[in-house]
Amino acid sequence: MKKIKIKAGKIGMVFSDGEYKTVLTEGAHRISYFDELVEYDMAKPFIAPRNINILMRDPAFIAAIDIVEVKNNEIALRYEKGLFMEVLGPGTYIYWKGLIIQEFKIVDLNKTEIGADIDPSLYMRKELIQYIRFYTVEPCEKAVMYMDGKYVKIMEPGSYYFWKNNTSIVITRADMRTMQLEIAGQEILSKDKAGLRINFYVQYHIEDIVKAVVNNKEYEKQLYVIMQLVLREYVGALSLDELLDKKESISAFILEAAAERIKELGVALRGGGIRDIILPGDMKEILNQVLIAEKKAQANTIMRREETAATRSLLNTAKLMEDNAMLFKLKEMEFVEKITAKINGITISGESPVSSQLRTLFGP
């Protein structure tokens, strides 16, 4: 017999003529001179030198190992002293007991949801990311999730992680902010058969994402058609003059009329209005002529009003001067002053003095 010693952190396996005999742990042992001792590092995974099924017949060997069976569509997460170390794919793995405290978490990849026992900080680790698919819903969005073509749930803003498998996951996002829809170049006939082109806009937001995305296909196109029909319905019931007079009130009527029709689309209107009412060229010319005629009529009315007021003022002045000679003379002097203001010089002829001639001119 020969003496052997197994050091700390090591373990030995004894073979005789190539056949496994036993396993030896730390300490001193005696074995036959004909036996072969193979030492293994307990910090490393065990790789069987023989058929593992033969080794598994020995209770001492089974007591010395942790054996991990990872099936197809599974992975195992290995931890040492609570710290994540690696991901194990399908297969059989053997680790020595006693030196390092190890933990294994078996994950069924047929499940879509990631269990709460998996630390989210591991999702983006290079060892695990190949088994995970993830989706992000932005702060201004909501999303609808489908699994294998079936509606599952509404996803609020955030990041979502799922195991990769054969289950189909489709995420349909929707912007929840206020959006604007342009209804441009609408060719419409008014009640009096005037051809118009109208540019209209409407502001809206999604109120119910399930109705908008799940229950309706292309809700934006449906909203466009509804607003277009309401606009045509309103404009077609008015003459051109009525339309131009009620331009400012059109938006309120259209929004109110469309509100009930769009409830099933899951959207709500926030505002809108007419940008432009474009008339044909000949219609513009006629309207311009009407406008010019109206302005001329207004100008004539104002002129006649001013003339009447001036005549009335003159009549009142004449009556006052008729009853008051001094007032008449002052008015006469006022006109003389206006006349002399436009004369450069005055020539006085005759033998009488200048003062006498002025008194004659301006005297009573």
C-alpha positions in Angstrom: 0.0 0.0 0.0 1.2 3.5 -0.6 0.3 6.7 1.2 -1.2 9.7 -0.6 -2.4 13.1 0.5 -5.3 15.1 -1.0 -4.7 18.9 -0.4 -7.3 21.4 0.3 -9.4 22.4 -2.7 -8.6 19.2 -4.4 -10.4 15.9 -4.8 -9.1 12.5 -6.0 -10.5 9.7 -8.1 -8.9 6.2 -7.9 -8.8 3.9 -10.9 -7.6 0.3 -11.2 -6.8 -1.1 -14.6 -8.8 1.8 -16.1 -11.9 1.0 -14.0 -13.2 3.5 -11.5 -12.9 2.4 -7.8 -13.7 5.3 -5.5 -13.4 9.1 -4.8 -11.1 10.5 -2.1 -11.6 13.9 -0.4 -9.1 16.1 1.5 -6.7 14.3 3.8 -4.3 11.3 4.0 -5.2 8.0 2.3 -3.7 4.6 1.4 -4.2 3.0 -2.0 -2.7 0.0 -3.7 0.5 0.3 -5.7 -1.4 -0.8 -8.7 -4.1 1.9 -8.4 -4.0 5.2 -10.3 -4.9 8.5 -8.6 -6.3 11.4 -10.6 -6.7 14.7 -8.8 -9.2 17.4 -9.8 -9.5 21.1 -8.9 -12.8 21.6 -7.0 -13.0 25.2 -8.3 -13.4 24.0 -11.8 -16.3 22.1 -13.5 -15.8 18.3 -13.6 -15.2 16.6 -16.9 -15.8 12.9 -16.6 -12.9 10.7 -17.9 -15.2 7.7 -18.1 -18.8 7.1 -18.8 -20.7 9.3 -16.3 -23.3 6.6 -15.8 -20.6 4.3 -14.3 -19.5 7.0 -11.9 -23.1 7.7 -10.8 -23.3 4.2 -9.3 -21.0 5.3 -6.5 -22.9 7.0 -3.6 -19.7 8.7 -2.5 -19.2 10.3 -5.9 -22.9 11.4 -6.0 -22.5 13.0 -2.5 -19.4 14.9 -3.7 -21.0 16.6 -6.8 -23.7 19.0 -7.9 -25.2 17.7 -11.2 -27.2 20.0 -13.4 -29.4 18.7 -16.2 -30.4 21.4 -18.7 -33.0 20.2 -21.2 -33.7 21.4 -24.7 -35.5 24.8 -24.6 -33.9 25.5 -21.2 -30.9 27.4 -19.9 -29.4 27.5 -16.4 -28.0 30.5 -14.7 -25.0 29.6 -12.4 -24.2 31.7 -9.4 -21.2 31.5 -7.1 -21.7 32.9 -3.6 -24.7 34.8 -4.9 -22.9 36.4 -7.8 -24.0 35.6 -11.4 -21.2 33.7 -13.3 -22.5 32.2 -16.5 -25.3 30.8 -18.6 -25.4 27.1 -19.3 -27.1 25.8 -22.4 -28.7 22.3 -22.9 -26.6 19.5 -21.5 -25.3 17.9 -18.3 -22.9 19.8 -16.0 -21.1 18.6 -12.9 -19.5 20.8 -10.2 -17.8 19.7 -7.0 -19.4 20.4 -3.7 -17.8 21.9 -0.7 -15.3 24.5 -1.9 -17.6 27.1 -3.5 -21.3 27.6 -2.7 -23.1 27.4 -6.0 -26.7 28.0 -7.1 -28.4 27.1 -10.3 -31.6 28.6 -11.7 -33.3 26.7 -14.5 -35.1 28.8 -17.0 -37.9 27.4 -19.2 -37.5 29.3 -22.6 -41.0 28.1 -23.6 -42.3 30.7 -21.2 -42.5 34.2 -22.6 -42.4 36.3 -19.4 -39.2 36.5 -17.4 -39.7 35.5 -13.8 -39.3 37.9 -10.9 -36.4 35.8 -9.6 -34.1 36.9 -12.4 -32.4 40.2 -11.6 -33.3 42.8 -14.3 -29.7 44.1 -14.1 -28.6 40.8 -15.8 -30.9 41.3 -18.9 -28.3 43.2 -20.9 -25.3 41.1 -19.9 -23.5 39.6 -22.9 -24.0 36.1 -21.5 -27.8 36.5 -21.3 -28.8 39.0 -24.0 -28.8 36.4 -26.8 -31.7 34.7 -25.0 -33.8 37.9 -24.5 -35.8 40.2 -26.7 -36.8 43.6 -25.5 -39.1 46.5 -26.5 -39.2 50.2 -25.5 -42.3 52.3 -25.3 -41.4 56.0 -25.3 -42.7 58.5 -22.7 -45.1 60.0 -25.2 -46.5 56.6 -26.4 -48.6 53.7 -25.4 -48.4 50.3 -27.1 -50.6 47.3 -27.7 -49.0 43.9 -27.4 -50.1 40.8 -29.4 -48.9 37.3 -28.8 -49.4 34.8 -31.6 -51.8 37.3 -33.2 -54.0 37.7 -30.1 -54.4 41.0 -28.2 -52.8 40.6 -24.7 -52.5 44.0 -23.0 -51.7 47.7 -23.2 -48.1 48.7 -22.5 -47.4 51.9 -20.7 -44.1 53.8 -21.3 -41.1 51.8 -20.2 -38.8 48.9 -21.2 -40.1 45.3 -21.6 -38.1 42.1 -21.7 -39.2 38.6 -22.9 -37.5 35.3 -23.4 -36.7 34.4 -27.0 -38.8 31.5 -28.3 -41.3 30.5 -31.0 -44.0 32.7 -29.5 -44.7 35.7 -31.9 -44.7 39.1 -30.2 -45.9 42.2 -32.0 -45.9 45.6 -30.5 -48.0 48.4 -32.1 -47.2 51.8 -30.7 -49.4 54.9 -30.8 -48.4 58.5 -30.1 -50.5 59.9 -27.3 -49.7 63.6 -27.9 -52.0 66.1 -29.7 -51.6 65.6 -33.4 -52.8 67.6 -36.4 -54.6 66.4 -39.5 -54.7 68.5 -42.7 -57.7 68.2 -45.0 -56.5 70.2 -47.9 -57.8 71.2 -51.3 -61.4 70.0 -50.9 -63.4 70.8 -54.0 -67.0 71.7 -52.7 -70.1 73.2 -54.3 -72.0 75.7 -52.2 -75.8 75.8 -52.0 -75.9 78.3 -54.9 -73.5 76.1 -57.0 -70.4 78.2 -56.4 -67.3 76.0 -56.8 -64.9 76.4 -53.8 -61.7 74.9 -52.6 -61.3 74.7 -48.8 -58.3 73.9 -46.7 -59.3 72.7 -43.2 -57.3 71.4 -40.3 -58.2 69.5 -37.1 -56.3 68.8 -33.9 -56.9 65.5 -32.1 -55.4 63.0 -29.6 -56.0 59.3 -28.9 -58.3 58.7 -26.0 -58.7 54.9 -26.1 -55.8 53.1 -27.6 -57.7 49.8 -27.8 -60.5 51.3 -29.9 -58.0 53.2 -32.1 -55.5 50.4 -32.7 -57.2 47.1 -32.0 -60.8 47.7 -33.0 -60.1 49.9 -36.0 -57.7 49.6 -38.9 -55.9 52.9 -39.9 -58.0 55.1 -37.6 -56.2 58.2 -39.1 -57.6 57.5 -42.5 -61.1 56.9 -41.1 -60.9 60.2 -39.1 -59.9 62.0 -42.4 -62.9 60.7 -44.2 -65.3 61.6 -41.4 -64.0 65.1 -41.2 -64.2 65.4 -45.0 -67.8 64.3 -45.1 -68.9 66.6 -42.3 -67.1 69.6 -44.0 -68.9 68.9 -47.3 -72.2 68.5 -45.5 -71.9 71.8 -43.8 -70.6 73.8 -46.8 -73.1 72.3 -49.2 -76.0 73.6 -47.1 -74.8 77.3 -47.3 -74.8 79.9 -50.1 -71.5 81.6 -50.8 -72.5 84.8 -49.0 -73.6 82.8 -45.9 -70.4 80.8 -46.0 -68.3 83.9 -46.0 -70.3 85.5 -43.3 -70.2 82.4 -41.1 -66.5 81.5 -41.7 -65.5 81.9 -38.1 -68.3 79.7 -36.8 -67.7 76.8 -39.2 -65.0 75.1 -37.0 -67.3 74.9 -33.9 -70.1 73.3 -35.9 -67.9 70.8 -37.7 -66.1 69.7 -34.4 -69.5 69.3 -32.7 -71.0 67.4 -35.6 -67.9 65.1 -35.9 -67.5 64.4 -32.2 -70.2 61.7 -32.0 -69.1 60.0 -35.2 -65.5 59.5 -34.1 -66.2 58.1 -30.6 -65.7 54.5 -32.0 -62.3 55.5 -33.3 -61.0 56.1 -29.8 -59.9 59.7 -30.5 -61.1 63.1 -29.3 -61.0 66.4 -31.1 -59.3 69.4 -29.5 -59.7 72.1 -32.1 -59.8 73.0 -35.8 -60.7 75.5 -38.4 -60.7 76.7 -42.0 -57.3 77.9 -43.2 -58.4 79.2 -46.6 -61.5 79.5 -48.8 -60.2 79.7 -52.4 -62.6 81.0 -55.1 -62.3 80.5 -58.9 -60.8 83.4 -60.8 -64.0 84.7 -62.3 -65.7 84.6 -58.9 -62.9 86.6 -57.4 -63.3 89.3 -60.1 -67.1 89.5 -59.5 -66.6 89.8 -55.8 -64.0 92.5 -56.3 -66.4 94.5 -58.5 -69.2 94.1 -55.9 -66.8 95.3 -53.2 -65.7 98.3 -55.2 -69.3 99.2 -55.9 -70.1 98.9 -52.2 -67.2 101.1 -51.2 -68.1 103.8 -53.9 -71.7 103.8 -52.6 -70.4 104.3 -49.0 -68.1 107.1 -50.2 -71.0 108.9 -51.9 -73.2 108.6 -48.9 -70.4 110.1 -46.7 -69.9 113.0 -49.2 -73.6 113.8 -49.3 -73.7 113.8 -45.6 -70.8 116.2 -45.4 -72.2 118.5 -48.0 -75.5 118.7 -46.2 -73.8 119.5 -42.9 -71.7 122.2 -44.6 -74.8 123.8 -46.2 -76.7 123.8 -42.9 -73.7 125.5 -41.3 -73.6 128.2 -44.0 -77.4 128.8 -43.6 -76.9 129.2 -39.8 -74.1 131.7 -40.4 -76.1 133.7 -42.9 -79.0 134.1 -40.5 -76.6 135.3 -37.8 -75.0 137.9 -40.1 -78.5 139.1 -41.3 -79.4 140.0 -37.7 -76.0 141.5 -36.8 -74.2 144.0 -39.0 -71.0 143.9 -37.0 -70.8 140.1 -37.5 -71.3 140.6 -41.2 -68.4 143.1 -41.3 -66.1 140.8 -39.3 -66.9 138.0 -41.8 -66.1 140.4 -44.6 -62.8 141.3 -43.0 -62.0 137.6 -42.6 -62.4 137.1 -46.3 -60.3 140.3 -47.0 -57.6 138.9 -44.8 -57.6 135.6 -46.7 -57.4 137.5 -50.0 -54.5 139.8 -48.9 -52.6 136.8 -47.5 -52.1 135.7 -51.2 -51.1 139.2 -52.4 -47.5 140.3 -52.4 -48.2 144.1 -52.5 -51.0 146.7 -52.3 -51.1 149.9 -54.4 -53.3 152.8 -53.2 -54.1 155.6 -55.7 -55.9 158.9 -55.2 -55.2 162.1 -53.3 -56.8 161.0 -50.0 -54.6 159.7 -47.2 -54.0 156.0 -46.8 -55.8 155.8 -43.5 -58.9 157.4 -45.0 -58.9 154.9 -47.8 -58.5 151.9 -45.4 -61.4 153.3 -43.3 -63.5 153.5 -46.4 -62.5 149.9 -47.3 -63.0 148.4 -43.8 -65.3 150.9 -42.2 -69.1 150.3 -41.5 
